[in-house]
Amino acid sequence: MSGDLSELDRARLRWRARRGLLENDLIITRFLDAYETQLTETDVRALTQLFEMGDNELLDVFLERQELSGPYDDPTIRKLVEQMKAL
């Protein structure tokens, strides 16, 4: 799937990315706008896992008030979060 998500895959990923906090939505949408066409299957799996995190917890990670831990402490997730924070 490296860099060639189908339109359905893209729509599903964007739907899954919708968050309850506007701040998270903005960060994730900006990331997807920039990197969506470059995502690998591994990246999509990592994003799907990251999107299971609670909204407040996720925002704390984006704002560097909290570190990724437990099942979210994964090299691919860390890479994606760093890309999101850099935008």
N, C-alpha and C positions, 0 to 999 in steps of 0.2 A: 504494500500500500504506500510505499515511500513516495510522498509528494503527489499522489494522484487519487485523492479522495473523490468518490463519486458525489454528485449533487445531493443524493439522499444522505450519504455519510456526513457531508458538510452541514446539512440541515439538522440532522440528529445531534451532531456535536454542538452546534450553536444553541439548539433547544436545551440540551443538557447543561450548557454553560450559564443559562439564565439563573440569576441569583435573586435573593430577597433584598439585598442591599445594593443600591445604585452604584456605590463606589466599586464594589466587586464587579458588577456588570460592565462598568466603564473600563476597568483594567483588563478584564478578560476579552471584551470585544475588541479593544485596541490590539491586544496580542493576536487574536484570531485574524483580524484584518491584515496584520503584518506577516504572519507566519502560516496561516491555514494551508496554503498550497505546498508548503515544505514539510508538513508534519508526516512522520512515519507512523506505522502501525503501533510501534512501541510508545511513541509520543501520545497517540490517541488513547491507548490503554492507561497511560499515566495521568492524562488529563481527566479521564473518566473517574479514576480513583480519587484525584484531587477534588473533583466536584462533589464527592461524597462528604467532604469536610463541611462543618457548620459555617454559616455565613460570618458570624462574628470571629470565629477562630481563623477563617481564611483571611479576613481583612487584617487581623493581627499579624498574620504571616506576611502579607503584602507590605504592611507598615513597619515591619521588623520589630514588632513588640513581642513576637513569639517565634520560636524556631519550629520547623517541621519535626514531628516526632512520631513514634509508633509506625503504623503502616504507611504513613506519608513521608517518612524519612527514607527516601529512595533517590539515587543519583539522577534518574531521568526527571522525576518530579522537581528536584532541586534545580536542575537546569532550566526547566520550563518556568518555574517561579522567578528565577533570576532574570529570564528574558522578559517576563511580564513586568517586573519591577523596573527594568531598564527603559521601558517605553514611556 
